[in-house]
Amino acid sequence: MKANYIELKKERELGEIISDTFLFLRHNYKVLLKLILKITWPALFFVLVSFGYYFWSWNGDFFSSYININSMNNLDFTGFLAVIIMIIAISVYYALLHGTVLGAMKSYAENEGKIMEEAVEWEVRSKFWKLWGGNILVGILTFFGILLCIIPGIYLMVPLSLITSVIIFQNKEVMDSFSECFQLIKENWWITFATILIIGILFYIINFVLQLPLTIYVLSKVFVENPDGIVDSDGVMNWIVISLNLLFTLLQYILFSIIVISLGFIYFNLNEKKYHTGTFEEIDNLGKH
């Protein structure tokens, strides 16, 4: 067992979930980054390409500048296709990312602190369609829940955020995982919501700090080249801005692993409260020793 081993299968308070999320990332960031780039790169490549095309040809203003609801002749279908590809690539990327990060946590727990890369790759390959289907189901239900007055969407988002964790750690099918999420979250909705909210705020702050150089560059360009206050989007969107946007998009999508790790810890916390899996395993190991 590694000296800095973190026991995953145990109950945690909100603060412990947050601190152990970053502790796990600090101890395993090298192997996680290697696995994320190795497994998710095809989807990540299409995400970046579609984003690059979006920024270059649409100047980041797809809906207001290029779609005229009174005249469909103004619709650039190549740009529309780029957006469709982007959406599909993002959904595939998130499925691969969840499988990679949660698969790494599963391997970590099973091998007492060592992440077996081959096992993680097998985990992603064998469960990709479940992970992708689970994410699509969550997206659809959350979307319609938000349409129904926002609150139902928020309520559904909390338990369903655990669906990929259930798929990975319990080897369940999508619909079985769906029902298991609500069993796990029972009587723990508010604390889970608070944990996800705080992690989301921290993730937003990290992204904000990373994007400061781009923000400063764009603002300086606007004020230096447009002293009269008239902003031309064509002048602002040059290759430097597009390159920085793509760089920060790449970092943002990789750093989303922080959210996935925290969801893994939330799952273990709720699973331990309900089933005491880690406690029974510890007792069993003591008996063997």
C-alpha positions as CSV (number, residue, x, y, z in Angstrom):
1,M,0.0,0.0,0.0
2,K,1.3,3.5,-0.9
3,A,2.4,5.7,2.0
4,N,0.0,8.5,0.8
5,Y,-2.9,6.1,0.1
6,I,-6.4,7.6,0.5
7,E,-9.1,5.3,1.6
8,L,-12.0,5.9,-0.9
9,K,-14.6,3.6,0.7
10,K,-15.5,5.6,3.8
11,E,-18.0,8.2,4.9
12,R,-16.9,11.8,4.6
13,E,-18.2,15.2,5.6
14,L,-18.5,18.0,3.0
15,G,-15.1,19.5,3.8
16,E,-13.4,16.1,3.6
17,I,-14.9,15.4,0.2
18,I,-13.5,18.7,-1.1
19,S,-10.1,18.3,0.5
20,D,-9.7,14.7,-0.5
21,T,-10.7,15.5,-4.1
22,F,-7.7,17.8,-4.5
23,L,-5.5,15.5,-2.4
24,F,-6.3,12.6,-4.7
25,L,-5.6,14.8,-7.8
26,R,-2.3,16.0,-6.3
27,H,-1.1,12.5,-5.7
28,N,-2.2,11.0,-9.0
29,Y,-2.3,13.9,-11.5
30,K,0.5,12.5,-13.7
31,V,-1.1,9.1,-14.4
32,L,-4.6,10.7,-14.6
33,L,-3.4,13.3,-17.2
34,K,-1.6,10.5,-19.2
35,L,-4.8,8.4,-19.2
36,I,-7.1,11.3,-20.0
37,L,-5.0,12.3,-23.0
38,K,-4.5,8.7,-24.2
39,I,-8.2,7.7,-24.0
40,T,-10.1,10.9,-24.7
41,W,-7.9,12.5,-27.4
42,P,-10.1,11.6,-30.4
43,A,-13.2,13.3,-28.9
44,L,-11.1,16.1,-27.5
45,F,-9.6,16.7,-30.9
46,F,-13.0,17.1,-32.5
47,V,-14.1,19.4,-29.7
48,L,-11.1,21.7,-30.3
49,V,-11.5,21.6,-34.1
50,S,-15.2,22.5,-33.9
51,F,-14.6,25.2,-31.4
52,G,-11.8,26.6,-33.6
53,Y,-14.1,26.7,-36.6
54,Y,-16.8,28.3,-34.5
55,F,-14.6,31.1,-33.3
56,W,-13.0,31.7,-36.7
57,S,-16.0,31.8,-38.9
58,W,-18.8,32.8,-36.6
59,N,-16.8,35.3,-34.4
60,G,-18.4,33.6,-31.4
61,D,-21.8,35.1,-32.2
62,F,-23.6,32.2,-33.8
63,F,-27.1,32.9,-32.8
64,S,-27.2,36.7,-33.0
65,S,-25.2,37.3,-36.2
66,Y,-25.7,34.3,-38.4
67,I,-29.2,33.2,-37.9
68,N,-32.0,35.4,-39.1
69,I,-35.3,33.7,-38.1
70,N,-37.0,35.6,-40.9
71,S,-34.8,34.3,-43.6
72,M,-33.3,30.8,-43.5
73,N,-31.1,31.7,-46.5
74,N,-28.8,33.5,-44.1
75,L,-28.0,30.2,-42.3
76,D,-24.5,28.9,-42.8
77,F,-25.0,25.2,-42.8
78,T,-21.3,24.4,-42.5
79,G,-21.2,26.4,-39.3
80,F,-24.4,24.7,-38.1
81,L,-22.7,21.3,-38.8
82,A,-19.7,22.4,-36.8
83,V,-21.9,23.1,-33.8
84,I,-23.6,19.7,-34.2
85,I,-20.2,18.0,-34.3
86,M,-19.1,20.0,-31.3
87,I,-22.2,18.8,-29.3
88,I,-21.6,15.2,-30.2
89,A,-17.9,15.4,-29.5
90,I,-18.5,17.0,-26.1
91,S,-21.0,14.3,-25.1
92,V,-18.5,11.5,-26.2
93,Y,-15.6,13.3,-24.4
94,Y,-17.5,13.5,-21.1
95,A,-18.4,9.8,-21.4
96,L,-14.7,9.0,-21.9
97,L,-13.6,11.4,-19.2
98,H,-16.0,9.9,-16.6
99,G,-15.0,6.4,-17.5
100,T,-11.3,7.3,-17.4
101,V,-11.3,9.1,-14.0
102,L,-13.8,6.9,-12.2
103,G,-12.1,3.8,-13.7
104,A,-8.8,5.1,-12.3
105,M,-10.4,5.6,-8.9
106,K,-11.8,2.0,-9.1
107,S,-8.4,0.6,-9.9
108,Y,-6.8,2.8,-7.2
109,A,-9.2,1.3,-4.6
110,E,-8.8,-2.3,-5.8
111,N,-5.0,-2.1,-5.9
112,E,-4.4,-0.3,-2.7
113,G,-3.3,3.0,-4.2
114,K,-1.9,1.9,-7.6
115,I,-3.7,2.8,-10.8
116,M,-3.4,0.0,-13.4
117,E,-3.6,1.7,-16.8
118,E,-4.6,-1.4,-18.7
119,A,-7.5,-2.0,-16.3
120,V,-8.7,1.6,-16.7
121,E,-8.6,1.3,-20.5
122,W,-10.6,-1.9,-20.4
123,E,-13.1,-0.3,-18.1
124,V,-13.7,2.6,-20.5
125,R,-13.9,0.3,-23.6
126,S,-16.3,-2.2,-22.0
127,K,-18.7,0.5,-20.5
128,F,-18.4,3.3,-23.0
129,W,-21.9,2.9,-24.4
130,K,-23.4,2.7,-21.0
131,L,-21.5,5.8,-19.9
132,W,-22.5,7.7,-23.1
133,G,-26.1,6.6,-22.8
134,G,-26.2,7.5,-19.1
135,N,-24.9,11.0,-19.8
136,I,-27.4,11.5,-22.7
137,L,-30.3,10.4,-20.4
138,V,-29.2,12.8,-17.7
139,G,-28.9,15.6,-20.2
140,I,-32.4,15.0,-21.6
141,L,-34.1,14.6,-18.2
142,T,-32.3,17.6,-16.7
143,F,-33.1,19.8,-19.8
144,F,-36.8,19.0,-19.7
145,G,-36.8,19.4,-15.9
146,I,-35.4,22.9,-16.2
147,L,-38.0,23.7,-18.9
148,L,-40.7,22.6,-16.3
149,C,-39.7,25.5,-14.0
150,I,-36.0,25.0,-13.3
151,I,-36.5,23.4,-9.8
152,P,-37.3,19.9,-11.2
153,G,-34.2,20.1,-13.3
154,I,-32.0,21.0,-10.3
155,Y,-33.6,18.2,-8.3
156,L,-32.9,15.6,-10.9
157,M,-29.4,16.8,-11.6
158,V,-28.2,16.0,-8.1
159,P,-29.0,12.2,-8.0
160,L,-28.4,11.7,-11.7
161,S,-24.9,13.2,-11.5
162,L,-23.9,9.9,-9.8
163,I,-25.1,7.7,-12.7
164,T,-21.7,7.2,-14.2
165,S,-20.2,6.4,-10.8
166,V,-22.9,3.6,-10.3
167,I,-22.1,2.3,-13.8
168,I,-18.4,2.1,-13.1
169,F,-18.3,1.0,-9.4
170,Q,-21.4,-1.3,-9.3
171,N,-21.3,-2.6,-12.9
172,K,-25.0,-1.9,-13.4
173,E,-26.9,-1.2,-16.6
174,V,-28.1,2.3,-17.4
175,M,-31.7,1.9,-16.1
176,D,-30.6,0.1,-13.0
177,S,-28.1,2.8,-12.3
178,F,-30.8,5.4,-12.8
179,S,-32.9,3.9,-10.0
180,E,-29.8,3.2,-7.8
181,C,-28.9,7.0,-7.9
182,F,-32.2,7.9,-6.2
183,Q,-31.7,5.1,-3.6
184,L,-28.2,6.5,-2.8
185,I,-29.4,10.1,-2.6
186,K,-32.3,9.4,-0.4
187,E,-32.2,11.6,2.8
188,N,-28.9,13.1,1.6
189,W,-30.1,15.4,-1.2
190,W,-29.3,18.7,0.4
191,I,-25.8,17.8,1.6
192,T,-25.0,16.4,-1.8
193,F,-26.4,19.5,-3.6
194,A,-24.2,21.7,-1.3
195,T,-21.1,19.6,-2.1
196,I,-21.7,19.8,-5.8
197,L,-22.4,23.5,-5.6
198,I,-19.2,24.3,-3.7
199,I,-17.1,22.1,-6.0
200,G,-18.8,23.9,-9.0
201,I,-17.9,27.3,-7.6
202,L,-14.3,26.3,-7.0
203,F,-14.1,25.0,-10.6
204,Y,-15.5,28.2,-11.9
205,I,-12.9,30.2,-9.9
206,I,-10.1,28.1,-11.3
207,N,-11.4,28.6,-14.8
208,F,-11.8,32.4,-14.2
209,V,-8.2,32.7,-13.1
210,L,-6.9,30.6,-16.0
211,Q,-8.8,32.9,-18.5
212,L,-7.5,36.1,-17.0
213,P,-4.7,36.4,-19.6
214,L,-7.2,36.1,-22.4
215,T,-9.6,38.6,-20.8
216,I,-6.8,41.1,-20.2
217,Y,-5.5,40.7,-23.8
218,V,-9.0,41.2,-25.4
219,L,-9.8,44.2,-23.2
220,S,-6.4,45.9,-23.9
221,K,-6.9,45.3,-27.6
222,V,-10.4,46.8,-27.5
223,F,-9.3,49.9,-25.6
224,V,-6.1,50.5,-27.5
225,E,-7.5,49.9,-31.0
226,N,-11.0,51.3,-30.4
227,P,-10.5,54.5,-28.2
228,D,-13.9,55.8,-29.4
229,G,-15.6,52.8,-27.7
230,I,-16.9,51.2,-31.0
231,V,-16.0,47.5,-30.9
232,D,-15.6,45.5,-34.1
233,S,-15.9,41.8,-33.5
234,D,-13.8,41.0,-36.6
235,G,-11.0,43.1,-35.2
236,V,-11.1,41.4,-31.8
237,M,-11.3,37.8,-33.0
238,N,-7.8,37.3,-34.5
239,W,-5.5,34.2,-34.5
240,I,-4.1,35.1,-31.0
241,V,-7.5,35.2,-29.4
242,I,-8.6,32.0,-31.2
243,S,-5.4,30.2,-30.1
244,L,-5.8,31.3,-26.5
245,N,-9.5,30.3,-26.6
246,L,-8.5,26.9,-27.8
247,L,-5.8,26.6,-25.1
248,F,-8.1,27.5,-22.3
249,T,-10.9,25.3,-23.8
250,L,-8.4,22.4,-23.6
251,L,-7.4,23.2,-20.0
252,Q,-11.1,23.6,-19.0
253,Y,-12.1,20.2,-20.4
254,I,-9.1,18.4,-18.8
255,L,-9.7,20.2,-15.4
256,F,-13.3,19.0,-15.5
257,S,-11.7,15.9,-14.0
258,I,-11.9,17.7,-10.7
259,I,-15.7,17.6,-10.9
260,V,-15.6,13.9,-11.8
261,I,-13.2,13.0,-8.9
262,S,-15.5,14.8,-6.4
263,L,-18.5,12.9,-7.8
264,G,-16.6,9.7,-7.2
265,F,-16.0,10.7,-3.5
266,I,-19.6,11.7,-3.2
267,Y,-20.6,8.3,-4.5
268,F,-18.3,6.5,-2.0
269,N,-19.7,8.6,0.8
270,L,-23.3,7.8,0.0
271,N,-22.6,4.2,-0.8
272,E,-20.9,3.7,2.6
273,K,-23.7,5.4,4.4
274,K,-26.2,3.0,2.8
275,Y,-24.4,-0.2,2.4
276,H,-21.2,0.1,4.6
277,T,-19.2,-1.7,1.9
278,G,-15.9,-0.3,3.0
279,T,-16.5,-1.2,6.6
280,F,-17.4,-4.8,5.8
281,E,-14.4,-5.2,3.6
282,E,-12.2,-3.9,6.4
283,I,-13.7,-6.3,8.8
284,D,-13.2,-9.1,6.3
285,N,-9.6,-8.2,5.8
286,L,-9.0,-8.1,9.5
287,G,-10.4,-11.6,9.8
288,K,-8.1,-12.9,7.0
289,H,-5.1,-11.3,8.7
